[in-house]
């Protein structure tokens, strides 16, 4: 499994070896030893989610308050999505920056984003299946959203599907009505970079 760090601190891309033949394919999309060597601590699995999305479905930007927030280990088992990590930590050198990784059923790449980061994805094909492991269970009172079309973040969301057809973005009413990044920051809901570093140290046993 090949691993590369994204420019946002706390986010990585894991690329498994896909073994294929005339029967189909096989890959190891999670390895505890590789994860721990890369991130510096074990992945604490608390919940596993799966979503199926039509082309154009846009989910996010979602995050949970820190602590404990919610780390995610995300892959696409069918179809294709553009997966986006957003640095929402005031004080971070990359605050407000986003990074996009295309995930699909062929390459089987995985995005890991640590606690304290924002997450969103756009389905590029009908029936796209996204599976993700979570480090903490869903906690409604601590879950929040940022508008994925916030111009202050400026995510360059595709307007065409993978086949080149025009594609409208389909958002839930909650995501469509979500506030912008600065409004959420002013409400005191964002995890600071200092708080995130302290959390990471505690996870690694450094604190």
Protein Blocks (a to p, Z undefined) as FASTA:
>chain_A
ZZdddfbghiacddddddddfkbccddfbdfklmmmmnopacddfbdcdddddehiagdj
ddddddebjadddddfehjdddddddfbghiakgoiacdddddfklopacdddehiacdd
ddfbehiacddddfbdcdfklgccddfklmklopacdfbdfkopacdddddfklmmpccf
klmmmnopaccfklmmmmmmmmnopZZ
